[in-house]
């Protein structure tokens, strides 16, 4: 069974991408991977105030919150799916997951974190399109 990755950041753009990916998965008999990527907060500045365990628990909580609506939508579809949370640079983690899972494609929203964060980090969708080991569909 082939797989489709849907990066989920908690935005409505990601939910629209998920809805499109559900149609693809239904048509091709694919499994979905709902992937949330949290930026690595385990830096020297943060570690001065919080333990590694506190940071990891916080990031896990943020990831679960971001995935919550997507999991409800996917569950309602009755299609097979898994959800994952990774820590790191979103475009890198998405592409690594695609390579490791040997997915058919990545379906993602065109926007997510917003214009301010996007300016600092660069567009995640742009980075994934240019570094992905598989086809990428961008849903507006």
Residue pairs with C-beta under 8 A, 6 or more apart in sequence:
1 29
1 30
1 31
1 80
2 28
2 29
2 30
2 31
2 103
2 104
3 30
3 31
3 32
3 33
3 101
3 102
3 103
3 104
4 21
4 24
4 25
4 30
4 31
4 32
4 33
4 103
4 104
4 105
4 106
4 107
5 32
5 33
5 35
5 94
5 97
5 98
5 101
5 103
5 105
5 106
5 107
6 14
6 17
6 18
6 21
6 32
6 33
6 34
6 35
6 70
6 106
6 107
6 108
7 14
7 17
7 35
7 36
7 37
7 90
7 94
7 106
7 108
7 109
7 112
7 124
7 128
8 14
8 18
8 34
8 35
8 36
8 66
8 67
8 70
8 83
9 36
9 37
9 66
9 90
9 109
9 112
9 113
10 36
10 65
10 66
10 67
10 69
11 109
11 111
11 112
11 113
13 109
13 110
13 111
13 112
13 139
13 140
14 70
14 108
14 109
14 112
15 69
15 70
15 73
15 109
16 109
16 139
16 140
17 107
17 108
17 109
17 137
17 139
18 32
18 34
18 70
18 73
18 74
18 107
19 73
20 107
20 137
20 139
21 32
21 107
22 32
22 73
22 74
22 77
22 79
24 30
24 105
24 107
24 137
25 31
25 32
25 77
25 79
26 77
26 79
28 104
30 104
31 79
31 80
31 81
31 82
32 74
32 79
32 80
32 81
32 82
33 81
33 82
33 83
33 84
33 97
33 101
33 103
34 67
34 70
34 71
34 74
34 81
34 82
34 83
34 84
35 83
35 84
35 86
35 93
35 94
35 97
36 63
36 66
36 67
36 83
36 84
36 85
36 86
37 85
37 86
37 87
37 88
37 89
37 90
37 93
37 94
38 59
38 62
38 63
38 85
38 86
38 87
39 87
39 88
39 89
39 90
40 87
40 88
40 89
41 55
41 58
41 59
42 52
42 55
42 56
42 87
46 55
47 55
50 58
59 85
59 87
60 85
63 85
64 85
67 83
67 85
70 83
71 83
74 81
74 83
75 81
84 97
86 93
86 96
86 97
87 93
89 121
90 121
90 124
90 127
91 122
91 124
91 127
91 128
91 131
92 127
92 131
94 106
94 108
94 124
94 128
94 132
95 128
95 131
95 132
95 133
97 103
98 106
98 132
98 133
98 134
99 133
103 134
104 134
104 135
105 134
105 135
105 136
105 137
106 128
106 132
106 134
106 135
106 136
106 137
107 136
107 137
107 139
108 124
108 125
108 128
108 136
108 137
108 138
108 139
109 125
109 138
109 139
109 140
110 125
110 138
110 139
110 140
111 118
111 125
112 118
112 124
112 125
113 121
113 124
118 124
125 136
125 138
128 136
129 136
129 138
